[in-house]
Amino acid sequence: MRKVSFALNICLDGYCDHTLGDPSEELMEYFADMMDDVDTLFYGRVMYQLMFPYWGDVAKSRSGSAAEIRFADRLVAIDKVVMSRSLENVGGNTTIIRNNPVGELRKLKQQPGKTISVDTVSMLPELIAAGLIDEFSLVVHPVIAGGGRHLLNTGSLPETFKLELVATRTFKNGCIALEYRKRGNVN
């Protein structure tokens, strides 16, 4: 069974906003390294539209640092699944699913392959409740946003979900990567 990893950037005050962070070369190398063990990206529409076409353009134009280009190349090459009821068209190796994200992710998890990276705040509560997320990789940015979308809303989980810390990494720009997994998970 494949491992499912939820990965996201987050501000100190718990708001999720990829645009407020400092994507240093060191941090981009970290993200590119993370993608080496991933062969499927599972996104919600909002995250998909944030990440693409931006990284697709970086890969195509070769604009950006060496780490950004490496990350972009890897991201573009990986198969993507996007949950959306409104998107009509997506590029190349991307599949749109219209409903039942839990069932679709469960099917993907049963197939052979590498890690599935999930990046969707809107579907996170139902994916956690279904027991589909094995790991959480959060990069905390030294930013207080003061507003935006929280990782989870109050009452969005039916019970407390306990994790164990398995790795940390501090970056020169003040970001901290935290990697957690479900307690008792042997993946």
Summary of the structure (lengths in Angstrom):
residues: 187
radius of gyration: 15.9
end to end distance: 8.6
largest distance: 46.1
contacts: 546
relative contact order: 0.25
helix: 29%
strand: 29%
